Amino acid sequence: MLGKTYDTQVCSIARSLEMVGERWSLLIIRDALFARVTRFSDFQHNLGIATNVLTSRLESFVAAGIMLRDGAADYVLTPKGRALAVSLIALTEWGDEWASPIDPPILYRHSVCDSAIHATATCDACGAVPAEEVAIRIGPGMPAEYLAARRGGTRAHS
């Protein structure tokens, strides 16, 4: 079983999971983002989540700056929380293709023109790119000793 922290990982995905990787987290954020839910009782009712778990998740979001508490029972997303929208759209699209036996239950649309919204890897020069064309480069935050201790697979493409 995974712990709550990923201290041994030098990875932005691992750091993100520390804040939003618990099983209810993204569903709470989904409801706040796309269904505009703000009230504790509405989160609890819609998700069927235990109140102690919901309390813990909401408190952790407030502590992490993902949500703000507004009054006694309302929680609103901050810009940091709203920035998770693209990640949730990407997970939805992946789930629609690879984990669902039915047609998509939710379609993301642009509120201004009603065109479809997609999460896509894009290149500044070429536009949309398929996953197999995404390469990595070691960034300035990667400690050399961490990289030296890694095994298997390929290191960053040069």
FIRO-266231 format. One line per field, with one value per atom (N, C-alpha, C, O): y, z, x; residue number from 1; residue in one letter. Coordinates in nm, 2 decimals. Each point is the difference from the previous one (the first is absolute). Example, Ala and Ser with C-alpha at 12.3 -4.5 7.8 and 13.67 -1.06 7.14 Angstrom:
2
c2: -0.57,0.12,0.12,0.00,0.11,0.11,0.11,0.11
c3: 0.78,0.00,0.00,0.07,-0.14,0.00,0.08,0.01
c1: 1.32,-0.09,0.09,0.10,-0.14,0.09,-0.08,0.05
nr: 1,1,1,1,2,2,2,2
rest: A,A,A,A,S,S,S,S
END
This chain:
158
c2: -0.12,0.12,0.12,0.01,0.09,0.12,0.09,0.00,0.07,0.10,0.12,0.01,0.09,0.13,0.09,0.10,-0.12,0.08,-0.08,-0.12,0.19,-0.07,0.07,0.05,-0.05,0.08,-0.05,0.08,-0.21,-0.05,0.03,-0.02,0.08,0.03,0.15,0.09,-0.07,0.14,0.01,-0.03,0.06,0.00,0.08,0.00,0.09,0.08,-0.08,0.05,-0.16,-0.09,-0.05,0.01,-0.05,-0.05,0.11,-0.02,0.14,0.12,0.03,0.03,-0.04,0.02,-0.10,0.03,-0.16,-0.10,0.02,-0.04,0.10,0.02,0.10,-0.01,0.09,0.10,-0.05,0.02,-0.09,-0.04,-0.15,-0.04,-0.04,-0.14,-0.10,-0.11,0.16,-0.09,-0.03,0.08,-0.19,-0.05,0.09,0.00,0.08,0.09,0.14,0.07,-0.04,0.14,0.05,0.11,-0.18,0.05,0.01,0.08,-0.17,0.00,0.13,0.06,-0.03,0.13,0.12,0.09,-0.09,0.11,0.00,0.11,-0.22,-0.01,0.07,0.08,-0.12,0.06,0.15,0.08,-0.04,0.15,0.07,0.11,-0.17,0.07,0.00,0.10,-0.22,-0.01,0.00,0.04,-0.07,0.00,0.12,0.02,0.06,0.12,-0.03,0.09,-0.21,-0.03,0.07,0.01,0.05,0.07,-0.04,0.01,-0.06,-0.03,-0.14,-0.10,0.09,-0.13,-0.10,-0.11,0.14,-0.09,-0.05,-0.11,0.20,-0.04,-0.10,-0.10,0.13,-0.10,-0.13,-0.11,0.11,-0.13,-0.07,-0.12,0.19,-0.07,-0.05,-0.12,0.20,-0.04,-0.11,-0.09,0.08,-0.10,-0.12,-0.10,0.12,-0.11,-0.03,-0.11,0.21,-0.01,0.02,0.08,-0.15,0.01,0.14,0.06,0.00,0.13,0.03,0.10,-0.20,0.02,0.00,0.07,-0.15,0.00,0.13,0.06,-0.01,0.12,0.12,0.09,-0.09,0.11,0.00,0.10,-0.22,-0.01,0.05,0.07,-0.11,0.04,0.15,0.07,-0.02,0.15,0.08,0.10,-0.15,0.07,0.00,0.10,-0.21,-0.01,0.09,0.05,-0.04,0.09,0.14,0.08,-0.04,0.14,0.02,0.10,-0.20,0.02,0.01,0.07,-0.14,0.00,0.12,0.01,0.07,0.11,-0.04,0.08,-0.19,-0.05,0.05,0.03,-0.01,0.05,0.10,0.01,0.08,0.09,-0.03,-0.04,0.05,-0.01,0.13,0.11,-0.12,0.12,-0.02,-0.06,0.12,-0.02,-0.14,-0.06,0.02,-0.12,-0.13,-0.10,0.10,-0.13,0.01,-0.10,0.21,0.01,-0.01,0.06,-0.12,-0.01,0.03,-0.05,0.15,0.04,-0.02,0.01,-0.04,-0.03,0.13,0.11,-0.11,0.11,-0.01,-0.10,0.19,-0.02,-0.13,-0.06,0.03,-0.12,-0.12,-0.10,0.10,-0.11,-0.01,-0.11,0.23,0.00,-0.04,-0.05,0.06,-0.04,-0.15,-0.05,-0.02,-0.15,-0.04,-0.12,0.21,-0.03,-0.08,-0.10,0.14,-0.07,-0.14,-0.10,0.08,-0.14,-0.09,-0.11,0.17,-0.08,-0.03,-0.11,0.20,-0.02,-0.11,-0.09,0.09,-0.11,-0.13,-0.10,0.09,-0.12,-0.05,-0.12,0.21,-0.03,-0.07,-0.10,0.17,-0.05,-0.14,-0.09,0.07,-0.13,-0.10,-0.11,0.14,-0.09,-0.03,-0.12,0.22,-0.03,-0.10,-0.09,0.10,-0.09,-0.13,-0.11,0.10,-0.12,-0.07,-0.11,0.18,-0.06,0.00,-0.05,0.09,0.00,-0.08,0.00,-0.09,-0.08,0.07,-0.06,0.19,0.07,0.13,0.03,0.04,0.13,0.10,-0.02,0.12,0.10,0.06,0.04,-0.05,0.06,0.15,0.07,-0.01,0.14,0.05,-0.07,0.18,0.06,0.14,0.08,-0.05,0.14,0.09,-0.04,0.15,0.10,0.14,0.03,0.04,0.14,0.08,0.01,0.06,0.07,0.12,0.04,0.01,0.11,-0.04,0.06,-0.17,-0.04,-0.14,-0.04,-0.03,-0.14,-0.10,-0.11,0.14,-0.10,-0.10,0.04,-0.16,-0.09,0.04,0.07,-0.10,0.03,-0.13,-0.10,0.10,-0.12,0.04,0.12,-0.21,0.01,-0.06,-0.12,0.20,-0.05,0.04,0.12,-0.21,0.04,0.08,-0.04,0.16,0.09,0.04,0.03,-0.01,0.05,0.14,0.04,0.05,0.14,0.02,0.10,-0.18,0.02,-0.08,0.04,-0.17,-0.09,-0.02,-0.05,0.10,-0.03,-0.13,-0.04,-0.03,-0.12,-0.11,-0.01,-0.07,-0.11,-0.12,0.01,-0.13,-0.13,-0.03,0.05,-0.13,-0.03,-0.06,0.03,-0.11,-0.07,0.10,-0.04,0.16,0.10,0.10,0.09,-0.12,0.09,-0.05,-0.12,0.20,-0.04,0.09,0.10,-0.14,0.08,0.05,-0.06,0.16,0.06,0.02,0.03,-0.05,0.02,0.15,0.08,-0.05,0.15,0.04,-0.08,0.21,0.06,-0.05,0.02,-0.07,-0.04,-0.15,-0.04,-0.03,-0.14,-0.01,0.04,-0.10,-0.02,-0.11,-0.10,0.12,-0.09,-0.14,-0.10,0.11,-0.13,-0.08,-0.13,0.19,-0.07,-0.07,-0.12,0.19,-0.06,-0.11,-0.10,0.11,-0.10,-0.13,-0.11,0.12,-0.12,-0.07,-0.11,0.17,-0.07,-0.12,0.00,-0.10,-0.12,-0.01,0.05,-0.13,-0.04,0.11,0.12,-0.16,0.09,0.09,-0.02,0.12,0.09,0.13,0.04,0.02,0.13,0.11,-0.04,0.16,0.10,-0.01,-0.03,0.06,0.00,0.12,0.11,-0.13,0.12,0.05,0.09
c3: 0.00,0.00,0.00,0.07,-0.15,-0.01,0.12,0.05,-0.01,0.11,-0.05,-0.12,0.20,-0.04,-0.06,-0.07,0.08,-0.06,-0.09,0.02,-0.11,-0.09,0.01,-0.10,0.22,0.03,-0.08,-0.03,-0.01,-0.08,-0.14,-0.08,0.03,-0.14,-0.03,0.07,-0.17,-0.05,-0.13,-0.11,0.13,-0.11,0.03,0.11,-0.21,0.02,0.01,0.06,-0.13,0.01,0.15,0.05,0.01,0.14,0.09,0.09,-0.11,0.09,-0.02,0.10,-0.22,-0.03,0.07,0.06,-0.06,0.06,0.15,0.07,-0.01,0.15,0.03,0.11,-0.20,0.02,-0.04,0.06,-0.18,-0.06,-0.03,-0.08,0.13,-0.04,0.08,-0.04,0.14,0.08,-0.08,-0.08,0.10,-0.09,-0.02,-0.10,0.20,-0.01,-0.05,-0.05,0.05,-0.03,-0.13,-0.01,-0.10,-0.13,-0.03,-0.08,0.15,-0.01,0.07,-0.05,0.16,0.07,-0.09,-0.02,-0.03,-0.09,-0.13,-0.04,-0.01,-0.12,0.03,-0.08,0.19,0.03,0.02,-0.04,0.11,0.02,-0.13,-0.03,-0.06,-0.13,-0.10,-0.05,0.03,-0.11,0.03,-0.08,0.21,0.04,0.10,0.04,-0.02,0.09,0.14,0.06,-0.01,0.14,0.09,-0.02,0.12,0.11,0.14,0.09,-0.07,0.13,0.05,-0.08,0.20,0.06,-0.02,-0.04,0.08,-0.01,-0.14,-0.02,-0.08,-0.14,-0.05,-0.07,0.11,-0.03,0.06,-0.06,0.19,0.07,-0.07,-0.02,-0.01,-0.06,-0.14,-0.03,-0.05,-0.14,-0.01,-0.09,0.18,-0.01,0.09,-0.03,0.13,0.09,0.09,0.04,-0.02,0.07,0.15,0.04,0.04,0.15,0.04,-0.06,0.16,0.04,0.05,-0.02,0.09,0.06,-0.12,0.01,-0.11,-0.11,-0.08,-0.04,0.02,-0.07,0.07,-0.05,0.18,0.09,-0.02,-0.02,0.03,-0.01,-0.14,-0.01,-0.10,-0.13,-0.02,-0.05,0.09,-0.01,0.08,-0.05,0.17,0.08,-0.06,0.00,-0.06,-0.07,-0.12,-0.03,-0.04,-0.12,0.05,-0.07,0.18,0.05,0.04,-0.03,0.10,0.04,-0.11,0.00,-0.12,-0.11,-0.10,-0.10,0.14,-0.09,-0.12,-0.10,0.09,-0.11,0.01,-0.10,0.23,0.03,0.11,0.07,-0.07,0.11,0.07,-0.06,0.19,0.08,-0.01,0.03,-0.06,-0.02,0.09,-0.04,0.16,0.09,0.08,0.00,0.06,0.08,-0.08,0.05,-0.17,-0.07,-0.15,-0.07,0.03,-0.15,-0.02,0.08,-0.19,-0.04,-0.15,-0.08,0.05,-0.14,-0.05,0.08,-0.20,-0.06,-0.02,-0.03,0.05,-0.02,-0.15,-0.06,0.01,-0.13,-0.01,-0.10,0.21,0.01,-0.02,-0.07,0.13,-0.01,-0.14,-0.06,0.01,-0.14,-0.11,-0.10,0.13,-0.10,-0.01,-0.10,0.18,-0.02,-0.11,-0.03,-0.02,-0.11,-0.11,-0.04,-0.01,-0.12,0.04,-0.08,0.20,0.04,0.01,-0.04,0.09,0.01,-0.13,-0.03,-0.07,-0.13,-0.07,-0.06,0.09,-0.06,0.06,-0.07,0.20,0.07,-0.06,-0.02,0.00,-0.05,-0.14,-0.03,-0.06,-0.13,0.00,-0.08,0.17,0.01,0.04,-0.05,0.16,0.05,-0.11,-0.01,-0.07,-0.10,-0.10,-0.05,0.02,-0.10,0.05,-0.06,0.18,0.05,0.12,0.03,0.04,0.12,0.00,0.10,-0.21,0.01,-0.11,-0.12,0.15,-0.10,-0.07,-0.09,0.13,-0.06,-0.07,0.02,-0.09,-0.06,0.12,0.11,-0.14,0.10,0.07,-0.07,0.20,0.08,0.01,0.02,-0.04,0.01,-0.12,-0.04,-0.02,-0.11,0.04,0.05,-0.07,0.04,-0.12,-0.11,0.13,-0.11,0.04,0.12,-0.22,0.02,0.02,-0.08,0.20,0.03,-0.09,-0.01,-0.06,-0.09,-0.14,-0.05,-0.01,-0.13,-0.01,-0.11,0.22,0.01,-0.08,-0.02,-0.02,-0.06,0.11,0.11,-0.16,0.09,0.06,-0.06,0.19,0.07,0.02,0.03,-0.06,0.02,0.07,-0.01,0.09,0.06,-0.10,-0.03,-0.03,-0.10,0.03,0.04,-0.06,0.01,-0.13,-0.11,0.13,-0.11,0.00,0.10,-0.22,-0.03,-0.04,-0.07,0.13,-0.04,-0.15,-0.05,-0.02,-0.14,-0.09,-0.10,0.15,-0.09,0.03,-0.08,0.20,0.04,0.07,0.07,-0.08,0.07,-0.04,-0.12,0.22,-0.03,0.08,0.10,-0.16,0.06,0.12,0.00,0.09,0.12,-0.03,0.07,-0.18,-0.03,-0.05,-0.01,-0.02,-0.05,0.12,-0.03,0.15,0.11,0.06,0.04,-0.03,0.06,0.12,0.02,0.06,0.12,0.00,-0.07,0.14,0.02,0.15,0.07,-0.02,0.14,0.03,-0.07,0.17,0.03,0.11,0.06,-0.04,0.10,0.14,0.09,-0.05,0.13,0.03,0.11,-0.20,0.01,0.07,-0.06,0.18,0.06,-0.07,-0.03,0.01,-0.07,0.07,-0.07,0.20,0.08,-0.01,0.00,-0.02,-0.01,-0.14,-0.01,-0.09,-0.14,0.00,-0.07,0.13,0.00,0.06,-0.03,0.13,0.07,-0.06,0.04,-0.15,-0.07,-0.08,-0.05,0.03,-0.07,-0.11,0.00,-0.11,-0.10,-0.09,0.03,-0.14,-0.09,-0.06,0.01,-0.08,-0.06,0.08,0.06,-0.06,0.06,-0.10,-0.10,0.13,-0.08,-0.14,-0.02,-0.08,-0.14,-0.02,0.05,-0.13,-0.03,-0.14,-0.05
c1: 0.08,-0.08,0.09,0.10,-0.14,0.08,-0.03,-0.11,0.22,-0.02,-0.06,-0.04,0.03,-0.06,0.10,-0.04,0.17,0.10,0.09,0.01,0.05,0.09,0.14,0.06,-0.01,0.12,0.12,0.09,-0.09,0.12,-0.01,0.09,-0.20,-0.02,0.03,-0.04,0.12,0.02,-0.08,0.05,-0.18,-0.09,-0.12,-0.06,0.02,-0.12,-0.13,-0.09,0.09,-0.12,-0.01,-0.11,0.22,-0.01,-0.04,-0.08,0.13,-0.03,-0.15,-0.07,0.02,-0.14,-0.09,-0.10,0.14,-0.07,-0.01,-0.10,0.20,0.00,-0.12,-0.06,0.02,-0.11,-0.13,-0.10,0.10,-0.13,-0.01,-0.09,0.17,0.01,-0.09,-0.01,-0.05,-0.09,-0.12,-0.04,-0.02,-0.11,-0.12,-0.06,0.03,-0.12,0.04,-0.08,0.21,0.04,-0.04,-0.07,0.10,-0.04,-0.15,-0.04,-0.03,-0.15,-0.05,-0.10,0.15,-0.04,0.03,-0.08,0.20,0.05,-0.09,-0.03,0.00,-0.08,-0.14,-0.04,-0.02,-0.13,0.01,-0.09,0.20,0.02,0.02,-0.06,0.14,0.03,-0.12,-0.04,-0.01,-0.09,-0.15,-0.08,0.05,-0.14,-0.02,-0.11,0.21,0.00,-0.05,-0.07,0.10,-0.04,0.09,0.12,-0.17,0.08,-0.04,0.08,-0.20,-0.04,0.04,-0.01,0.05,0.05,-0.11,0.02,-0.15,-0.11,-0.02,-0.04,0.06,-0.02,0.11,-0.03,0.15,0.11,-0.03,0.01,-0.05,-0.03,-0.11,0.01,-0.12,-0.11,0.03,-0.03,0.09,0.03,0.10,-0.01,0.11,0.11,-0.03,0.06,-0.14,-0.03,0.13,0.02,0.06,0.12,-0.02,-0.09,0.16,-0.01,0.03,0.10,-0.17,0.02,0.14,0.06,0.00,0.13,0.11,0.10,-0.12,0.09,-0.01,0.10,-0.23,-0.02,0.06,0.07,-0.09,0.06,0.15,0.06,0.00,0.15,0.05,0.09,-0.16,0.04,-0.02,0.10,-0.21,-0.02,0.10,0.05,-0.02,0.10,0.14,0.07,-0.04,0.13,0.01,0.10,-0.22,0.00,0.02,0.07,-0.13,0.01,0.15,0.05,0.00,0.14,0.10,0.10,-0.13,0.09,-0.03,0.07,-0.17,-0.04,-0.07,-0.01,-0.06,-0.08,-0.14,-0.07,0.02,-0.13,0.01,0.10,-0.20,-0.02,-0.13,-0.09,0.09,-0.12,-0.08,0.06,-0.18,-0.08,-0.13,-0.09,0.10,-0.11,0.01,0.11,-0.21,0.00,0.00,0.06,-0.12,-0.01,0.03,-0.02,0.08,0.03,0.15,0.08,-0.05,0.14,0.01,-0.07,0.16,0.01,0.14,0.10,-0.09,0.14,0.07,-0.06,0.19,0.09,0.05,-0.03,0.10,0.06,0.09,0.00,0.07,0.08,-0.09,0.03,-0.15,-0.10,-0.06,-0.01,-0.02,-0.06,0.09,-0.04,0.17,0.11,0.00,0.06,-0.13,-0.01,-0.09,-0.01,-0.07,-0.10,0.06,-0.06,0.17,0.06,0.04,-0.02,0.07,0.03,-0.12,0.00,-0.11,-0.12,-0.06,-0.06,0.07,-0.05,0.09,-0.06,0.19,0.08,-0.03,-0.01,-0.02,-0.04,-0.13,-0.02,-0.07,-0.13,0.01,-0.06,0.14,0.02,0.06,-0.03,0.13,0.07,-0.10,-0.01,-0.07,-0.10,-0.11,-0.04,0.00,-0.10,0.05,-0.07,0.20,0.06,0.04,-0.02,0.08,0.06,-0.07,0.03,-0.12,-0.06,-0.15,-0.06,0.00,-0.15,-0.06,0.04,-0.14,-0.06,-0.12,-0.06,0.04,-0.11,0.05,0.12,-0.21,0.04,0.02,-0.04,0.12,0.03,-0.12,-0.09,0.09,-0.12,0.01,-0.10,0.22,0.01,0.08,0.10,-0.14,0.08,0.04,-0.09,0.21,0.05,-0.02,0.04,-0.10,-0.03,0.05,0.01,0.03,0.04,-0.13,-0.09,0.08,-0.12,-0.03,-0.11,0.21,-0.02,-0.06,-0.09,0.15,-0.04,-0.06,-0.05,0.05,-0.05,0.08,-0.06,0.18,0.08,0.06,0.01,0.03,0.06,0.13,0.08,-0.05,0.12,0.08,-0.06,0.19,0.08,0.13,0.05,0.00,0.14,0.09,0.00,0.09,0.09,0.14,0.03,0.07,0.14,0.03,-0.03,0.08,0.03,0.15,0.06,-0.01,0.13,-0.01,-0.09,0.17,0.00,0.01,-0.05,0.13,0.02,-0.10,-0.04,0.00,-0.07,-0.15,-0.07,0.03,-0.14,-0.01,0.09,-0.20,-0.03,0.10,0.03,0.01,0.09,-0.05,-0.05,0.07,-0.03,0.09,0.12,-0.16,0.08,0.13,0.10,-0.09,0.12,0.11,0.12,-0.16,0.10,0.04,0.07,-0.12,0.04,0.13,0.00,0.10,0.13,0.01,-0.07,0.17,0.03,0.14,0.09,-0.07,0.14,0.01,-0.10,0.22,0.02,-0.01,0.07,-0.15,-0.02,0.10,0.07,-0.07,0.10,-0.03,0.09,-0.20,-0.03,0.04,-0.03,0.09,0.03,0.14,0.10,-0.10,0.13,0.08,-0.06,0.19,0.08,0.00,0.00,0.01,0.01,-0.13,0.01,-0.12,-0.13,0.00,-0.03,0.07,0.01,0.10,-0.03,0.14,0.10,-0.04,0.04,-0.13,-0.05,-0.11,-0.04,-0.02,-0.11,0.04,0.11,-0.20,0.03,-0.10,-0.11,0.14,-0.09,-0.05,0.02,-0.08,-0.06,0.10,0.13,-0.17,0.09,0.00,-0.09,0.20,0.02,-0.06,-0.06,0.07,-0.06,0.06,0.12,-0.21,0.05,0.08,-0.02,0.13,0.08,-0.02,0.06
nr: 1,1,1,1,2,2,2,2,3,3,3,3,4,4,4,4,5,5,5,5,6,6,6,6,7,7,7,7,8,8,8,8,9,9,9,9,10,10,10,10,11,11,11,11,12,12,12,12,13,13,13,13,14,14,14,14,15,15,15,15,16,16,16,16,17,17,17,17,18,18,18,18,19,19,19,19,20,20,20,20,21,21,21,21,22,22,22,22,23,23,23,23,24,24,24,24,25,25,25,25,26,26,26,26,27,27,27,27,28,28,28,28,29,29,29,29,30,30,30,30,31,31,31,31,32,32,32,32,33,33,33,33,34,34,34,34,35,35,35,35,36,36,36,36,37,37,37,37,38,38,38,38,39,39,39,39,40,40,40,40,41,41,41,41,42,42,42,42,43,43,43,43,44,44,44,44,45,45,45,45,46,46,46,46,47,47,47,47,48,48,48,48,49,49,49,49,50,50,50,50,51,51,51,51,52,52,52,52,53,53,53,53,54,54,54,54,55,55,55,55,56,56,56,56,57,57,57,57,58,58,58,58,59,59,59,59,60,60,60,60,61,61,61,61,62,62,62,62,63,63,63,63,64,64,64,64,65,65,65,65,66,66,66,66,67,67,67,67,68,68,68,68,69,69,69,69,70,70,70,70,71,71,71,71,72,72,72,72,73,73,73,73,74,74,74,74,75,75,75,75,76,76,76,76,77,77,77,77,78,78,78,78,79,79,79,79,80,80,80,80,81,81,81,81,82,82,82,82,83,83,83,83,84,84,84,84,85,85,85,85,86,86,86,86,87,87,87,87,88,88,88,88,89,89,89,89,90,90,90,90,91,91,91,91,92,92,92,92,93,93,93,93,94,94,94,94,95,95,95,95,96,96,96,96,97,97,97,97,98,98,98,98,99,99,99,99,100,100,100,100,101,101,101,101,102,102,102,102,103,103,103,103,104,104,104,104,105,105,105,105,106,106,106,106,107,107,107,107,108,108,108,108,109,109,109,109,110,110,110,110,111,111,111,111,112,112,112,112,113,113,113,113,114,114,114,114,115,115,115,115,116,116,116,116,117,117,117,117,118,118,118,118,119,119,119,119,120,120,120,120,121,121,121,121,122,122,122,122,123,123,123,123,124,124,124,124,125,125,125,125,126,126,126,126,127,127,127,127,128,128,128,128,129,129,129,129,130,130,130,130,131,131,131,131,132,132,132,132,133,133,133,133,134,134,134,134,135,135,135,135,136,136,136,136,137,137,137,137,138,138,138,138,139,139,139,139,140,140,140,140,141,141,141,141,142,142,142,142,143,143,143,143,144,144,144,144,145,145,145,145,146,146,146,146,147,147,147,147,148,148,148,148,149,149,149,149,150,150,150,150,151,151,151,151,152,152,152,152,153,153,153,153,154,154,154,154,155,155,155,155,156,156,156,156,157,157,157,157,158,158,158,158
rest: M,M,M,M,L,L,L,L,G,G,G,G,K,K,K,K,T,T,T,T,Y,Y,Y,Y,D,D,D,D,T,T,T,T,Q,Q,Q,Q,V,V,V,V,C,C,C,C,S,S,S,S,I,I,I,I,A,A,A,A,R,R,R,R,S,S,S,S,L,L,L,L,E,E,E,E,M,M,M,M,V,V,V,V,G,G,G,G,E,E,E,E,R,R,R,R,W,W,W,W,S,S,S,S,L,L,L,L,L,L,L,L,I,I,I,I,I,I,I,I,R,R,R,R,D,D,D,D,A,A,A,A,L,L,L,L,F,F,F,F,A,A,A,A,R,R,R,R,V,V,V,V,T,T,T,T,R,R,R,R,F,F,F,F,S,S,S,S,D,D,D,D,F,F,F,F,Q,Q,Q,Q,H,H,H,H,N,N,N,N,L,L,L,L,G,G,G,G,I,I,I,I,A,A,A,A,T,T,T,T,N,N,N,N,V,V,V,V,L,L,L,L,T,T,T,T,S,S,S,S,R,R,R,R,L,L,L,L,E,E,E,E,S,S,S,S,F,F,F,F,V,V,V,V,A,A,A,A,A,A,A,A,G,G,G,G,I,I,I,I,M,M,M,M,L,L,L,L,R,R,R,R,D,D,D,D,G,G,G,G,A,A,A,A,A,A,A,A,D,D,D,D,Y,Y,Y,Y,V,V,V,V,L,L,L,L,T,T,T,T,P,P,P,P,K,K,K,K,G,G,G,G,R,R,R,R,A,A,A,A,L,L,L,L,A,A,A,A,V,V,V,V,S,S,S,S,L,L,L,L,I,I,I,I,A,A,A,A,L,L,L,L,T,T,T,T,E,E,E,E,W,W,W,W,G,G,G,G,D,D,D,D,E,E,E,E,W,W,W,W,A,A,A,A,S,S,S,S,P,P,P,P,I,I,I,I,D,D,D,D,P,P,P,P,P,P,P,P,I,I,I,I,L,L,L,L,Y,Y,Y,Y,R,R,R,R,H,H,H,H,S,S,S,S,V,V,V,V,C,C,C,C,D,D,D,D,S,S,S,S,A,A,A,A,I,I,I,I,H,H,H,H,A,A,A,A,T,T,T,T,A,A,A,A,T,T,T,T,C,C,C,C,D,D,D,D,A,A,A,A,C,C,C,C,G,G,G,G,A,A,A,A,V,V,V,V,P,P,P,P,A,A,A,A,E,E,E,E,E,E,E,E,V,V,V,V,A,A,A,A,I,I,I,I,R,R,R,R,I,I,I,I,G,G,G,G,P,P,P,P,G,G,G,G,M,M,M,M,P,P,P,P,A,A,A,A,E,E,E,E,Y,Y,Y,Y,L,L,L,L,A,A,A,A,A,A,A,A,R,R,R,R,R,R,R,R,G,G,G,G,G,G,G,G,T,T,T,T,R,R,R,R,A,A,A,A,H,H,H,H,S,S,S,S
END
